[in-house]
Amino acid sequence: MNNFTFQNPTKIIFGKGSIASLSTDIPQNKRVLVTFGGGSVKSNGVYRQVCNALKNHTTFEFWGIEPNPTVETLRKAIELGKVNNCDFVLAVGGGSVIDGSKLIASAINYSGDAWEVVMKRVYSSETILPLASVLTLPATGSEMNAGAVINNSSRKEKFAFYSRYPLFSILDPQVAYSLPDYQIANGLADTFVHVVEQYLTTPNQSPLMDRWAESILQTILEIAPKILKNKTDYDSMATFMLSATMALNGFISMGVSEDWSTHMIGHEITALTGLTHGHTLAIVLPGTMQIMRHRKGDKIAQLGRRVFGITAQDRETIIDKTIEATDSFFVSIGLPTKLSENGIKTEVTEEIVERIKIRDSRFGENGDMDYTTVKDILNIRL
């Protein structure tokens, strides 16, 4: 196991009716910028609960943070926060709203452009506004980590940056009952791949981290059909919501190497086509596993035996069946896993490869995946 330092300061407030705790968890003297995505929070009751909880606070609302949040939209929210001297940001939504709000909180007290914050990390940790969230879509884990991914639509680019952890996040599984099947499927895929990116690396680094990761993967496989059959099954939705949080809050990466190549390729697909993030991961992951099987074979086989229950004796057969099972899981929850099935043609894959070549980007836990590897992965997913 590698040396590591771990600290996660985010407080999780979990369960039925927990949105009401906003009234006491945000100090009343704060000028709160409340950020939203679309209008779904008005139809599912979340907006009303937030308003009731903050009725004695000074609040300013910003609407319209889109899936895969763009810096163009976030600049408008940042300006609203500046004009009204906001000193607290509350994100109400899924991972995109929370990610976008991390940039908002980082840039309100910054004098330059918000894209500089993403690309140059020019903000000061002392000037970042406190941030909290009310989670409405389990997926990204952004409610309990410091990371965010932001789009620049004019440049067709998508990059990650790191800000401050949310002070607290409220998770009420009931708010996810009204989510469309496609959004739930994307959240399930996002959660699954988050775990896999921290798991399919070097074998025998930490049996504890392996078992912890495997338990989340097994849980997602178990609850996925239950949730898609009955979205008002509270216990299953609660398990899903907590699994998504645990998948990317640092708990399963202590002392072990991480990959994230599937995410880096997926970001490029989203930037160029607008396809939902979780769906891009479902497309790319089986290709990553296939192309990298010569280096990741032992861990892929372990995944097959321990998570999918594959009992074949031959190692190569186990690897084949594990990749097939992974692909079949994504298809079973409603996500077509070929690029062509999603209207993505070779012009897009060639552009992605060219971008990675120009940047000389290196992916994977050992930094040994370059543009030629990415080309191979994309080609077998066409």
C-alpha positions as CSV (number, residue, x, y, z in Angstrom):
1,M,0.0,0.0,0.0
2,N,1.3,3.5,-0.9
3,N,1.7,6.3,1.6
4,F,-1.3,8.6,1.8
5,T,-3.0,11.4,3.6
6,F,-6.7,11.3,3.9
7,Q,-9.2,13.9,5.1
8,N,-12.8,14.4,4.0
9,P,-14.4,17.3,5.9
10,T,-17.9,17.2,4.2
11,K,-20.8,16.5,6.6
12,I,-23.5,14.3,5.1
13,I,-27.0,14.9,6.3
14,F,-29.0,11.8,5.1
15,G,-32.6,10.7,5.1
16,K,-36.2,11.7,4.8
17,G,-37.0,15.3,5.4
18,S,-33.4,16.3,5.8
19,I,-33.7,19.4,3.6
20,A,-35.3,21.2,6.5
21,S,-31.9,21.2,8.2
22,L,-30.8,24.0,5.9
23,S,-32.4,26.5,8.3
24,T,-29.8,25.8,10.9
25,D,-26.8,24.6,9.0
26,I,-26.4,27.8,7.0
27,P,-25.9,30.8,9.3
28,Q,-28.7,33.4,9.0
29,N,-26.2,36.2,8.5
30,K,-25.0,34.7,5.2
31,R,-26.0,36.1,1.8
32,V,-26.8,32.9,0.0
33,L,-26.5,32.4,-3.8
34,V,-28.8,29.3,-4.5
35,T,-28.0,27.6,-7.8
36,F,-30.3,25.4,-9.8
37,G,-30.4,23.5,-13.0
38,G,-33.8,23.2,-14.8
39,G,-37.2,23.4,-13.3
40,S,-37.6,19.8,-12.1
41,V,-37.0,20.9,-8.5
42,K,-40.2,22.9,-8.6
43,S,-42.3,19.9,-9.8
44,N,-40.8,17.4,-7.3
45,G,-41.1,19.6,-4.2
46,V,-37.4,20.2,-3.6
47,Y,-37.6,23.9,-4.4
48,R,-40.5,24.4,-1.9
49,Q,-38.6,22.6,0.8
50,V,-35.5,24.7,0.2
51,C,-37.5,28.0,0.2
52,N,-39.2,27.0,3.4
53,A,-35.9,26.2,5.1
54,L,-34.3,29.4,4.0
55,K,-37.3,31.8,4.6
56,N,-35.3,33.7,7.2
57,H,-32.2,34.0,5.1
58,T,-31.2,36.5,2.4
59,T,-31.1,34.5,-0.8
60,F,-30.5,35.1,-4.5
61,E,-31.4,32.5,-7.1
62,F,-29.6,31.5,-10.2
63,W,-31.3,29.1,-12.6
64,G,-30.1,27.3,-15.7
65,I,-26.9,25.4,-14.9
66,E,-27.0,22.8,-17.7
67,P,-25.8,19.1,-17.7
68,N,-22.1,19.3,-18.3
69,P,-22.0,22.9,-17.0
70,T,-20.5,25.5,-19.3
71,V,-18.3,28.3,-18.2
72,E,-20.4,30.6,-20.3
73,T,-23.4,30.0,-18.1
74,L,-21.4,30.0,-14.9
75,R,-20.0,33.4,-15.6
76,K,-23.5,34.8,-15.3
77,A,-24.0,33.2,-11.9
78,I,-20.6,34.5,-10.8
79,E,-21.6,38.0,-11.8
80,L,-24.9,37.7,-9.9
81,G,-22.9,36.6,-6.8
82,K,-20.5,39.5,-7.1
83,V,-23.2,42.2,-7.6
84,N,-25.1,41.0,-4.5
85,N,-22.1,40.4,-2.3
86,C,-22.9,36.8,-1.8
87,D,-20.8,35.0,0.8
88,F,-22.3,31.5,0.6
89,V,-23.2,29.2,-2.3
90,L,-25.9,26.5,-2.0
91,A,-26.1,24.1,-5.0
92,V,-29.5,22.4,-5.4
93,G,-29.3,19.7,-8.1
94,G,-27.2,16.8,-9.4
95,G,-23.5,16.6,-10.0
96,S,-23.5,19.2,-12.8
97,V,-25.1,21.9,-10.6
98,I,-22.7,21.0,-7.8
99,D,-19.7,21.0,-10.1
100,G,-20.7,24.4,-11.6
101,S,-21.3,25.8,-8.1
102,K,-17.7,24.8,-7.1
103,L,-16.4,27.1,-9.9
104,I,-18.9,29.8,-8.8
105,A,-17.8,29.7,-5.2
106,S,-14.1,29.8,-6.4
107,A,-14.6,32.7,-8.8
108,I,-16.9,35.2,-7.0
109,N,-14.0,36.7,-5.2
110,Y,-11.6,36.4,-8.1
111,S,-11.0,39.4,-10.3
112,G,-10.1,37.5,-13.5
113,D,-12.1,35.2,-15.8
114,A,-13.6,32.0,-14.5
115,W,-11.9,29.9,-17.2
116,E,-8.6,30.9,-15.7
117,V,-9.7,29.3,-12.4
118,V,-10.3,26.0,-14.3
119,M,-7.1,26.0,-16.4
120,K,-4.6,27.8,-14.2
121,R,-5.9,27.2,-10.6
122,V,-5.3,30.9,-9.9
123,Y,-7.8,31.2,-7.1
124,S,-6.7,31.4,-3.4
125,S,-8.1,28.8,-1.0
126,E,-8.7,31.7,1.4
127,T,-11.1,33.5,-1.0
128,I,-13.3,30.5,-2.0
129,L,-16.8,31.0,-0.6
130,P,-18.3,28.2,1.6
131,L,-20.4,25.8,-0.4
132,A,-23.1,23.3,0.5
133,S,-25.4,21.1,-1.6
134,V,-28.8,19.5,-1.7
135,L,-28.3,16.4,-3.9
136,T,-31.1,15.5,-6.4
137,L,-29.4,13.0,-8.6
138,P,-27.0,10.3,-7.4
139,A,-24.1,9.9,-9.8
140,T,-20.9,12.0,-9.6
141,G,-20.0,12.0,-5.9
142,S,-19.5,15.8,-6.2
143,E,-21.4,16.2,-3.0
144,M,-18.5,14.8,-1.0
145,N,-15.4,15.6,-3.0
146,A,-13.5,18.7,-4.1
147,G,-13.4,17.9,-7.9
148,A,-15.5,19.4,-10.7
149,V,-15.6,19.2,-14.5
150,I,-16.4,22.3,-16.5
151,N,-17.2,22.7,-20.2
152,N,-16.1,25.5,-22.4
153,S,-18.6,25.3,-25.2
154,S,-17.0,27.9,-27.5
155,R,-13.8,25.8,-27.5
156,K,-15.5,22.4,-27.3
157,E,-13.3,21.5,-24.3
158,K,-14.0,19.9,-21.0
159,F,-11.6,20.0,-18.1
160,A,-11.5,19.1,-14.4
161,F,-10.3,21.3,-11.6
162,Y,-10.3,21.1,-7.8
163,S,-11.8,23.5,-5.4
164,R,-13.0,23.1,-1.8
165,Y,-15.1,20.3,-0.3
166,P,-18.7,21.2,0.4
167,L,-19.2,22.1,4.0
168,F,-22.2,19.7,4.1
169,S,-24.4,17.9,1.7
170,I,-28.0,16.9,2.2
171,L,-29.1,13.6,0.7
172,D,-32.8,12.8,0.8
173,P,-33.5,9.7,-1.4
174,Q,-37.1,10.7,-1.9
175,V,-36.1,13.6,-4.1
176,A,-34.8,11.1,-6.7
177,Y,-38.2,9.3,-7.1
178,S,-39.2,11.5,-10.1
179,L,-36.0,11.1,-12.1
180,P,-36.3,9.8,-15.6
181,D,-35.0,6.2,-16.3
182,Y,-32.2,7.6,-18.5
183,Q,-30.9,9.8,-15.8
184,I,-30.9,7.0,-13.2
185,A,-29.2,4.7,-15.7
186,N,-26.5,7.4,-16.2
187,G,-26.1,7.7,-12.5
188,L,-25.7,4.0,-12.1
189,A,-23.1,3.8,-14.8
190,D,-21.2,6.8,-13.4
191,T,-21.1,5.2,-10.0
192,F,-20.0,1.9,-11.4
193,V,-17.2,3.4,-13.5
194,H,-16.0,5.6,-10.7
195,V,-15.3,2.5,-8.6
196,V,-13.7,0.6,-11.5
197,E,-11.3,3.5,-12.3
198,Q,-9.9,3.1,-8.7
199,Y,-10.0,-0.7,-8.8
200,L,-8.7,-2.0,-12.2
201,T,-5.1,-1.0,-11.6
202,T,-2.2,-2.8,-9.9
203,P,-3.1,-6.0,-8.1
204,N,-2.3,-6.7,-4.4
205,Q,-2.0,-3.1,-3.3
206,S,-4.7,-3.3,-0.6
207,P,-7.1,-6.1,0.1
208,L,-9.2,-3.8,2.1
209,M,-9.6,-1.2,-0.7
210,D,-10.3,-4.1,-3.1
211,R,-13.1,-5.5,-0.9
212,W,-14.5,-2.1,-0.3
213,A,-14.7,-1.3,-4.0
214,E,-16.1,-4.7,-4.8
215,S,-18.9,-4.3,-2.3
216,I,-20.0,-1.1,-4.0
217,L,-19.9,-2.7,-7.4
218,Q,-21.9,-5.7,-6.2
219,T,-24.4,-3.4,-4.6
220,I,-24.9,-1.4,-7.8
221,L,-25.5,-4.7,-9.8
222,E,-28.0,-5.8,-7.1
223,I,-30.0,-2.6,-6.8
224,A,-30.0,-1.4,-10.4
225,P,-32.9,-3.6,-11.7
226,K,-34.9,-2.9,-8.5
227,I,-34.6,0.9,-8.9
228,L,-35.5,0.9,-12.6
229,K,-38.5,-1.3,-11.8
230,N,-39.7,0.8,-8.8
231,K,-38.1,4.2,-8.3
232,T,-40.1,4.8,-5.1
233,D,-38.4,1.9,-3.3
234,Y,-36.9,4.0,-0.6
235,D,-34.3,1.5,0.7
236,S,-33.0,0.8,-2.8
237,M,-32.9,4.5,-3.7
238,A,-31.2,5.2,-0.4
239,T,-28.6,2.5,-1.1
240,F,-28.0,3.9,-4.6
241,M,-27.6,7.5,-3.3
242,L,-25.1,6.5,-0.7
243,S,-23.2,4.2,-3.1
244,A,-22.7,7.0,-5.5
245,T,-21.3,9.2,-2.7
246,M,-19.0,6.5,-1.4
247,A,-17.7,5.7,-4.9
248,L,-15.9,9.0,-5.2
249,N,-15.3,10.5,-1.8
250,G,-11.7,9.1,-1.3
251,F,-12.7,6.2,0.8
252,I,-11.8,3.4,-1.7
253,S,-8.6,5.1,-3.0
254,M,-6.5,5.2,0.1
255,G,-3.0,4.0,-0.6
256,V,-3.8,2.6,-4.1
257,S,-3.2,3.7,-7.7
258,E,-6.0,5.1,-9.9
259,D,-6.6,5.0,-13.6
260,W,-9.2,7.6,-14.9
261,S,-8.4,7.0,-18.6
262,T,-12.0,6.0,-19.3
263,H,-13.1,9.4,-17.8
264,M,-10.6,11.4,-19.8
265,I,-11.8,9.8,-23.1
266,G,-15.4,10.2,-22.0
267,H,-14.9,13.9,-21.4
268,E,-13.7,14.4,-24.9
269,I,-16.8,12.6,-26.3
270,T,-19.1,14.8,-24.2
271,A,-17.2,18.0,-25.2
272,L,-17.6,17.2,-28.9
273,T,-21.1,15.6,-29.0
274,G,-22.9,16.6,-25.8
275,L,-23.6,13.0,-24.9
276,T,-24.3,12.6,-21.2
277,H,-21.2,11.9,-19.1
278,G,-22.3,8.6,-17.6
279,H,-23.3,7.3,-21.0
280,T,-19.9,8.0,-22.4
281,L,-18.3,6.0,-19.6
282,A,-20.5,3.0,-20.4
283,I,-19.3,3.2,-24.0
284,V,-15.6,3.5,-23.3
285,L,-15.0,1.2,-20.3
286,P,-15.4,-2.1,-22.1
287,G,-13.0,-0.9,-24.8
288,T,-10.5,0.2,-22.1
289,M,-10.7,-3.2,-20.5
290,Q,-10.3,-5.0,-23.8
291,I,-7.3,-3.0,-25.1
292,M,-5.6,-2.9,-21.7
293,R,-6.3,-6.6,-20.8
294,H,-2.6,-7.4,-21.3
295,R,-1.7,-5.1,-18.4
296,K,-4.9,-5.2,-16.4
297,G,-5.8,-8.9,-16.9
298,D,-5.2,-10.1,-13.3
299,K,-7.5,-7.4,-11.9
300,I,-10.1,-7.9,-14.6
301,A,-10.2,-11.6,-13.7
302,Q,-10.5,-10.7,-10.0
303,L,-13.4,-8.4,-10.9
304,G,-15.1,-11.3,-12.8
305,R,-14.7,-13.8,-10.1
306,R,-15.6,-11.6,-7.1
307,V,-18.2,-9.3,-8.5
308,F,-19.8,-11.0,-11.5
309,G,-19.4,-14.6,-10.0
310,I,-17.7,-15.9,-13.1
311,T,-16.3,-19.4,-12.4
312,A,-14.4,-20.4,-15.5
313,Q,-11.0,-21.9,-15.0
314,D,-9.1,-20.4,-17.9
315,R,-7.8,-16.9,-17.2
316,E,-8.4,-15.5,-20.7
317,T,-12.0,-16.9,-20.7
318,I,-12.7,-15.2,-17.4
319,I,-11.4,-11.9,-18.8
320,D,-13.6,-12.3,-21.9
321,K,-16.6,-13.0,-19.8
322,T,-15.9,-10.2,-17.4
323,I,-15.7,-7.6,-20.3
324,E,-18.9,-9.1,-21.8
325,A,-20.7,-8.9,-18.4
326,T,-19.6,-5.3,-17.9
327,D,-21.0,-4.3,-21.3
328,S,-24.2,-6.3,-20.7
329,F,-24.8,-4.5,-17.4
330,F,-24.8,-1.1,-19.1
331,V,-27.0,-2.4,-21.9
332,S,-29.4,-3.9,-19.3
333,I,-30.0,-0.5,-17.7
334,G,-30.8,1.1,-21.0
335,L,-27.5,2.5,-22.3
336,P,-26.5,1.5,-25.8
337,T,-22.7,0.9,-25.6
338,K,-21.5,1.4,-29.2
339,L,-20.5,4.8,-30.5
340,S,-22.4,4.1,-33.7
341,E,-25.6,3.3,-31.8
342,N,-25.4,6.8,-30.4
343,G,-24.8,8.6,-33.7
344,I,-21.1,9.1,-33.1
345,K,-19.0,8.6,-36.2
346,T,-15.3,8.3,-37.1
347,E,-14.9,12.0,-37.6
348,V,-15.5,12.5,-33.8
349,T,-13.1,9.7,-32.8
350,E,-10.4,11.0,-35.1
351,E,-10.8,14.5,-33.6
352,I,-10.4,13.1,-30.1
353,V,-7.3,11.2,-31.0
354,E,-5.8,14.3,-32.7
355,R,-6.5,16.4,-29.6
356,I,-4.8,13.9,-27.3
357,K,-1.8,13.7,-29.7
358,I,-1.4,17.5,-29.9
359,R,-1.6,17.7,-26.1
360,D,0.7,14.7,-25.7
361,S,-1.7,13.5,-22.9
362,R,-0.8,10.4,-21.0
363,F,-3.5,8.4,-19.2
364,G,-3.7,5.4,-16.9
365,E,-2.2,4.6,-13.5
366,N,1.3,4.3,-15.1
367,G,0.9,7.2,-17.6
368,D,1.5,4.6,-20.4
369,M,-1.7,5.2,-22.4
370,D,-1.2,7.7,-25.3
371,Y,-3.1,8.7,-28.3
372,T,-2.5,5.4,-30.1
373,T,-4.1,3.5,-27.2
374,V,-7.0,5.9,-27.2
375,K,-7.4,5.3,-30.9
376,D,-7.5,1.5,-30.4
377,I,-10.1,1.9,-27.6
378,L,-12.4,4.1,-29.7
379,N,-12.1,2.0,-32.8
380,I,-13.4,-1.1,-31.1
381,R,-16.3,0.8,-29.7
382,L,-17.5,2.1,-33.1
